[in-house]
Amino acid sequence: MVLALALLALLAPAGPSVAGDDHHRQGQSAARGTTGAEFWQWALAQPASSNPLLDPTGGLCDVGQTGHAWFLAGYTGGPITRTCEVPRGTRLVFPVINAFYGATPGDAPEQSTEAYARSQVAGLKAGATDLRVTVNGTPLRSSQIRYEESVVFSVTLPADNIFGVPAGTVVSPTVDAGYYVTLHPFPPGTHTIHIEGAVESAGPPGNFAVNVMYVITVPRGGPRT
């Protein structure tokens, strides 16, 4: 199965503050190619009834989040606007645009290899176009958006999963390809983020576009780093 989704960046009003490879929960995740794996293991572990990937309003942005780093789910059926409250001191990792492929039980043997999985997302790098993230009126530089191919990973799907397959189904081998950004925490206040991008690929992962606006509130109280 293959799925392409986008995730939105949240930035401080003073302008983008982009973290290095030490960003995420385990640190050095960008260097190891684990960002996409961690994102999909988080996103696909949530039931369809409360999955941030399907949320039209942003009210589910806190589902499944832990620690001082959050993922924010994207949406390819836009344009939409989401509102979300993010704790102080929270770093953010997001794909501007990405896609994954994973084999499921019953797939043909030739479609259940790492090589085949990577071939299904390989077109994203060349096909990605018009990637733009604007935060409070300030655009990210292209150098702040990194391309990453993931390590091989697996996902165990929950009951009421977004694919409608039996609970406990293991999707493996699975790989991701995407354009990612890592951001430092931003200060209390209200922030607007507009993310746009598209993939134009004659083969997998196909054609899709992203156009999402986030309205983010960071409260003055609560956790901080």
Secondary structure, 3 states (H helix, E strand, C coil): CEEEECCCCCCCCCCCCECCCCCCCCCCHHHHCCHHHHHHHHHCCCCHHHCHHHCCCCCCCCCCCCCCEEECCCCCCCCEEEEEECCCCCEEEEEEEEEEEECCCCCCHHHCCHHHHHHHHCHHHHHEEEEEEEECCEECCHHHCEEEECCCEEEECCCCCCCCCCCCCEEEEEEEEEEEEEECCCCCEEEEEEEEEEECCCCCCCCEEEEEEEEEEECCCCCCC
